[in-house]
Structures are given as C-alpha cells and as structure tokens.
Amino acid sequence: MSSTKNAKAVANSANETAKISESNRKNYVGTHLADRLFKGVAAGCGMLILLVLTAVAVFLLFCALPLISGNHDQVSHVFADFTGGKAHDFISYVSPLIFGTVLMSALALLFAFFVAIGIALFISYYAPKKIVPLFSGVIDLLAAIPSVIYGLWGGLVLVPAMYPFWDWVSKLFGWIPLFSGPAANPSRSAATVALVLAVMILPIITSMARDIFQQAPRLQQEGALALGATKWEMIRLAVLPFAKSGIVSASMLGLGRALGETMAVLMILSPGFTFGINILKASQNQTIAANIAAQYPEANGLGVSALIATGLVLFVISFAVNFIARKITGKAGA
C-alpha cells in the first residue's frame, strides 16, 4: 500500500512538473514571438523614415532634371523672367536666395538665442513654483501658433511699429554697413523678418533648453551651493557645461525652422535679388522658401523645375545644418 501511494505521488508530481514545463514553454514561445514581432515593427518604422527621406530627395532630383538637361536658351529665359533680367543661369539665380535665407535665419537665431536661454534658466531656477506652469504653458502655446498668424501680426503690427526703432538704429549705427540707412518705411526689411522668425523659433529653443536644464545632475548643483557658490555660479559651473550639447541641438533645431519658414517671410518682406547686407533697407533679399511660394502659382514647365531645383538646394542646406549640429553636439558631449 505504502509503495503504491508513493508511486502515485511520484507520478502526480511528474505530471504536474510536465504541465508546468509545458506552460513555461508556451509562455516563452509566446513572449519570444511577441518580442520578435515588436522588433520587426520597430525596425520597419526606422526604415520608413529612411525611405521617406530618400523618396523626397529622389523626387526633388527627378523633378529638377528637366532644368539641368534643358535647352540653355530656354533655361536662361526662365531665370530672366523670374528675376527681371538679373539672372540667366541657375547659379546666379539661386546664390542670392541662399544668401538671403542664411542671412535672415542667422539673424533670427542671434535674436532668439540669448532670450530663449534666459527664459529657460528663469523657468528652471528662478521663477516661483506657482507660476512655472503658466510660463511653460505660454511657451508651448507660442510654439503651436501657425506661421500665417505670425505673418499677419508681423505685417500689420510690427512693420509700422518698428520703423522708429530701426530709424534710430540706422542713425546711431549707420557707420556699420549692416545698419547703414536710410531705414525702409514701412520696415519690410530683413531685420523685421528676422525679428518675427526669432519669435517663432524662441519657444522651440526655450522648451528644449528648459528640459535639458532640468536634467542637470542634482548632486553637482547641491554640491556647488554647499561650497558657497551663488546660484549663478552654480548654473555656470554645474548646469551650463552639462547642457552644452543640448543647447547646440536646440539652436540648430530652431535654425532649421527658420531656414524653411515661408508664409511669415512672404507676408512681411519686400523682396529683392541682391547680396546686400543692409538689413534695414527693403528690396534687398529673399529666401528660397518664400521665393518658391511667390513664383509657383505662375510657373509652368521649366519654371516649376527651376523652383523645385531651388527646393533641392534648401533640402541640402537643411541636411548640412543637421549634420554639422550632430558633429558639434558630439564634440560638446565628449
């Protein structure tokens, strides 16, 4: 009897062990399949980004081919029509546009950078905790405003309002070629456009800088304060070195937004087709994106191809800016 009971107990135990092993095997197989499935979906999403980028580049290059391989006289006629006879080939056509795009974007970044960093530091270290959500909400709201709204505000409010200030700047600093007068009235100039672009990229830089500052090592900050450092010294010694690469990334992201901005520039700027560096005069510069928007409705055939070719140039510039930003970020983080 005793041996029979023991045999039954051993058999039951073996059956239970087999059931548990089978259950574990099924769970493992199910988990493994789910992991492989998720890995495949994630890899597909990553490849999708590369495919979209490649598709955009191929589209721009394919649509620009008629201009590259077109009849020289016809191509020259297209550019002469676009510029009133000032350009007769692609290089002389796109060069002033590149200059104007880089000039206004760089000015916008210069105007916005220090203000954005100051706002981010204030929100992170100086503002009372009760008003931090209010400031953060306002910054996020600014980022969500459509560019056409900024264009309307700039054209109807800022253009007439800024003339007295730009006139004063021209009279005071007119000996500097950048500010030589007279200032345009109304002030539909590169300076006003850069100011509006600065407001547009301000929330982007501020939001990213704020997030980076809040990730700074707390122990280093507390250690600096414990050693007698003031709050500014703590920020300078413990926060800014940590946030350097993030600040560069935020700045380049803002610059990328400014490079591709269209509607605000189109609605404010009195365009020109020169390499003029006087940012207070009208009819000096134009950007690639705004030029495409202005010329596209009346373009056809080779004209469309020419505009798409300038879009390809803007695509390359944006890609180069991001590449340089990654290099700078890598060196700053090393």
Legacy VTK file of the C-alpha trace (Angstrom):
# vtk DataFile Version 3.0
C-alpha trace
ASCII
DATASET POLYDATA
POINTS 334 float
0.000 0.000 0.000
2.726 2.394 1.002
4.763 1.742 -2.132
1.645 2.134 -4.295
0.854 5.501 -2.740
4.443 6.638 -3.202
4.333 5.596 -6.842
1.117 7.525 -7.382
2.588 10.589 -5.662
5.690 10.422 -7.844
3.522 10.042 -10.948
1.334 13.001 -9.959
4.414 15.096 -9.240
5.866 14.175 -12.613
2.601 15.096 -14.321
2.478 18.449 -12.530
6.107 19.125 -13.455
5.365 18.257 -17.065
2.349 20.572 -17.093
4.393 23.427 -15.592
7.207 22.842 -18.083
4.731 22.826 -20.965
3.133 26.026 -19.651
6.537 27.715 -19.285
7.496 26.590 -22.774
4.309 28.079 -24.236
4.830 31.323 -22.308
8.433 31.505 -23.508
7.447 30.844 -27.108
4.661 33.429 -26.904
6.931 36.034 -25.333
9.680 35.300 -27.846
7.283 35.684 -30.777
5.914 38.950 -29.349
9.455 40.254 -28.892
10.380 39.360 -32.464
7.175 40.935 -33.753
7.790 44.166 -31.841
11.404 44.238 -33.036
10.225 43.861 -36.626
7.651 46.653 -36.274
10.228 48.980 -34.680
12.770 48.205 -37.412
10.105 48.839 -40.051
9.316 52.243 -38.547
13.008 53.110 -38.573
13.345 52.059 -42.202
10.215 54.047 -43.073
11.951 57.276 -42.021
14.895 56.497 -44.289
12.553 55.612 -47.148
10.621 58.876 -46.780
13.848 60.901 -46.728
15.151 59.052 -49.772
11.824 59.455 -51.582
11.827 63.222 -51.012
15.414 63.542 -52.246
14.707 61.407 -55.340
11.539 63.389 -56.101
13.372 66.722 -55.910
16.251 65.458 -58.036
13.953 63.864 -60.634
11.809 66.994 -60.973
14.915 69.189 -61.256
16.374 67.105 -64.119
14.471 68.948 -66.908
16.196 72.150 -65.830
19.620 70.511 -65.669
19.289 68.892 -69.100
17.139 71.586 -70.723
17.949 73.888 -73.613
20.283 76.661 -72.489
18.306 79.455 -74.140
15.021 78.274 -72.649
16.563 77.928 -69.188
18.096 81.381 -69.462
14.726 82.819 -70.479
13.035 81.250 -67.421
15.519 82.779 -64.999
15.366 86.141 -66.752
11.572 86.128 -66.355
11.832 85.260 -62.664
14.365 87.993 -61.891
13.608 90.741 -64.385
16.772 90.028 -66.345
19.114 89.923 -63.331
19.948 86.208 -63.667
20.360 83.939 -66.681
21.567 80.667 -65.133
20.852 78.580 -62.065
23.920 79.626 -60.066
23.274 83.352 -60.462
19.605 82.710 -59.648
19.962 80.599 -56.519
23.017 82.298 -54.977
21.204 85.461 -53.775
18.387 83.264 -52.468
20.841 81.172 -50.454
22.420 84.361 -49.134
19.073 85.816 -48.085
17.947 82.553 -46.479
21.123 82.165 -44.436
21.244 85.866 -43.521
17.711 86.067 -42.127
17.902 82.680 -40.406
21.214 83.540 -38.745
19.849 86.909 -37.584
16.758 85.193 -36.189
18.913 82.724 -34.275
21.058 85.581 -32.956
17.980 87.484 -31.772
16.339 84.434 -30.186
19.233 82.508 -28.661
20.125 84.530 -25.572
16.495 85.414 -24.827
15.488 81.741 -25.062
18.314 80.600 -22.783
17.440 83.355 -20.300
13.778 82.312 -20.255
14.721 78.647 -19.807
17.033 79.475 -16.886
14.360 81.664 -15.290
11.736 78.915 -15.534
14.131 76.255 -14.241
15.886 78.090 -11.393
14.420 81.488 -10.563
10.656 81.517 -11.165
8.351 80.811 -8.190
6.950 77.289 -8.473
3.388 78.624 -8.657
3.979 80.464 -11.929
6.228 77.884 -13.618
3.231 76.040 -15.193
1.935 79.377 -16.510
5.237 80.272 -18.189
5.651 76.743 -19.559
2.128 76.839 -20.977
2.728 80.183 -22.664
5.934 78.877 -24.266
4.148 75.773 -25.543
1.305 77.936 -26.868
3.730 80.130 -28.819
5.126 77.011 -30.481
1.627 75.983 -31.586
0.673 79.277 -33.273
0.526 78.868 -37.101
3.116 80.772 -39.106
0.419 82.644 -41.039
-0.694 84.239 -37.754
2.855 85.402 -37.131
2.903 86.754 -40.680
-0.288 88.742 -40.129
0.990 90.090 -36.817
4.330 91.000 -38.334
2.862 92.654 -41.418
0.064 94.607 -39.731
1.592 95.423 -36.334
5.347 95.009 -36.305
6.144 96.546 -39.709
4.744 100.019 -38.890
5.698 99.835 -35.213
9.373 99.015 -35.804
10.175 101.879 -38.185
11.030 104.458 -35.457
13.356 101.967 -33.773
15.071 100.890 -36.999
15.421 104.557 -37.987
17.094 105.272 -34.646
19.416 102.277 -35.112
20.287 103.485 -38.611
21.155 106.971 -37.392
23.177 105.735 -34.417
24.994 102.821 -36.053
24.827 103.855 -39.697
28.613 103.728 -39.944
28.299 99.928 -39.755
27.408 98.537 -43.227
24.828 96.222 -41.678
22.805 99.201 -40.398
23.553 101.882 -42.973
20.464 103.943 -43.757
18.047 105.132 -44.509
15.767 102.576 -42.874
12.847 101.429 -45.005
9.450 102.945 -44.227
7.399 100.784 -43.860
10.040 98.473 -42.454
9.514 95.458 -44.701
13.163 94.581 -44.344
15.327 91.626 -43.383
15.621 92.972 -39.838
11.858 92.872 -39.270
11.577 89.422 -40.830
14.416 88.170 -38.623
12.626 89.564 -35.573
9.427 87.677 -36.428
11.384 84.496 -37.154
13.125 84.922 -33.794
9.752 84.976 -32.038
8.757 81.849 -33.956
11.848 79.828 -33.009
12.010 81.188 -29.454
9.645 78.563 -27.946
11.496 75.707 -29.679
14.862 76.665 -28.198
13.327 77.554 -24.834
11.433 74.268 -24.442
14.425 72.111 -25.304
16.814 74.156 -23.150
14.391 74.008 -20.210
14.188 70.217 -20.437
17.981 69.938 -20.607
18.475 72.230 -17.605
16.041 70.165 -15.545
18.092 67.039 -16.289
21.318 68.547 -14.930
22.826 66.415 -12.099
21.198 67.473 -8.842
24.149 66.358 -6.700
26.562 68.642 -8.551
24.204 71.594 -8.144
23.745 70.956 -4.432
27.477 70.419 -4.010
28.270 73.753 -5.661
25.774 75.551 -3.425
27.138 73.763 -0.350
30.631 75.016 -1.185
29.354 78.596 -1.115
28.654 79.226 -4.792
25.905 81.664 -5.696
23.031 80.434 -7.838
24.571 81.995 -10.957
27.949 80.397 -10.183
26.208 77.059 -9.688
24.482 77.444 -13.074
27.723 78.468 -14.768
29.808 75.661 -13.238
27.362 72.752 -12.913
24.456 73.315 -15.306
25.738 75.002 -18.464
28.649 72.569 -19.067
26.214 69.653 -18.781
23.665 71.337 -21.067
26.122 72.485 -23.744
25.342 69.789 -26.297
21.597 70.108 -25.691
21.746 73.874 -26.203
23.522 73.356 -29.527
20.867 70.850 -30.598
18.068 73.237 -29.608
19.700 76.082 -31.526
20.124 74.002 -34.668
16.513 72.849 -34.477
15.416 76.473 -34.263
17.706 77.372 -37.156
16.159 74.591 -39.234
12.698 76.026 -38.569
13.864 79.490 -39.620
15.520 78.194 -42.806
12.307 76.624 -44.054
9.821 79.294 -42.965
7.630 80.520 -45.811
4.415 82.360 -45.008
5.733 84.830 -42.437
8.577 85.863 -44.762
6.264 86.077 -47.770
3.767 88.303 -45.922
6.318 90.705 -44.417
9.370 91.034 -46.651
9.682 93.389 -49.593
11.890 91.057 -51.656
14.994 91.862 -53.623
17.530 89.934 -55.614
20.865 91.183 -54.300
23.669 90.208 -51.953
23.037 93.328 -49.873
23.916 93.058 -46.190
21.944 96.139 -45.178
19.207 94.576 -43.080
17.265 97.835 -42.603
16.545 98.514 -46.285
13.716 96.979 -48.304
14.081 95.110 -51.610
17.440 93.648 -50.635
16.993 89.915 -50.041
14.664 86.968 -50.487
14.579 83.435 -49.065
14.335 80.202 -51.022
11.079 79.059 -49.420
9.312 82.408 -49.831
10.520 82.693 -53.431
9.072 79.268 -54.263
5.718 80.237 -52.747
5.684 83.570 -54.599
6.694 82.235 -58.024
4.977 78.837 -58.087
1.387 79.954 -58.941
2.514 81.465 -62.257
5.273 78.971 -63.088
4.971 76.145 -65.602
7.240 73.684 -67.356
10.863 74.641 -66.839
9.796 77.301 -64.341
8.410 74.646 -61.984
11.563 72.594 -62.476
13.681 75.638 -61.582
11.731 76.222 -58.374
11.997 72.554 -57.406
15.747 72.753 -58.022
15.956 75.607 -55.516
13.921 73.430 -53.137
16.571 70.741 -53.563
19.209 73.290 -52.567
17.204 74.151 -49.441
16.917 70.436 -48.680
20.700 70.072 -48.891
21.237 73.147 -46.689
18.883 71.777 -44.024
20.589 68.393 -44.168
24.004 70.052 -43.835
22.853 72.109 -40.837
21.647 68.971 -39.062
24.858 67.121 -39.904
27.017 69.952 -38.557
24.833 70.149 -35.440
25.399 66.452 -34.761
29.144 66.885 -35.151
29.183 69.869 -32.783
26.933 68.046 -30.305
29.211 65.017 -30.357
32.292 67.129 -29.636
30.484 69.092 -26.919
29.285 65.918 -25.234
32.698 64.224 -25.384
LINES 1 335
334 0 1 2 3 4 5 6 7 8 9 10 11 12 13 14 15 16 17 18 19 20 21 22 23 24 25 26 27 28 29 30 31 32 33 34 35 36 37 38 39 40 41 42 43 44 45 46 47 48 49 50 51 52 53 54 55 56 57 58 59 60 61 62 63 64 65 66 67 68 69 70 71 72 73 74 75 76 77 78 79 80 81 82 83 84 85 86 87 88 89 90 91 92 93 94 95 96 97 98 99 100 101 102 103 104 105 106 107 108 109 110 111 112 113 114 115 116 117 118 119 120 121 122 123 124 125 126 127 128 129 130 131 132 133 134 135 136 137 138 139 140 141 142 143 144 145 146 147 148 149 150 151 152 153 154 155 156 157 158 159 160 161 162 163 164 165 166 167 168 169 170 171 172 173 174 175 176 177 178 179 180 181 182 183 184 185 186 187 188 189 190 191 192 193 194 195 196 197 198 199 200 201 202 203 204 205 206 207 208 209 210 211 212 213 214 215 216 217 218 219 220 221 222 223 224 225 226 227 228 229 230 231 232 233 234 235 236 237 238 239 240 241 242 243 244 245 246 247 248 249 250 251 252 253 254 255 256 257 258 259 260 261 262 263 264 265 266 267 268 269 270 271 272 273 274 275 276 277 278 279 280 281 282 283 284 285 286 287 288 289 290 291 292 293 294 295 296 297 298 299 300 301 302 303 304 305 306 307 308 309 310 311 312 313 314 315 316 317 318 319 320 321 322 323 324 325 326 327 328 329 330 331 332 333
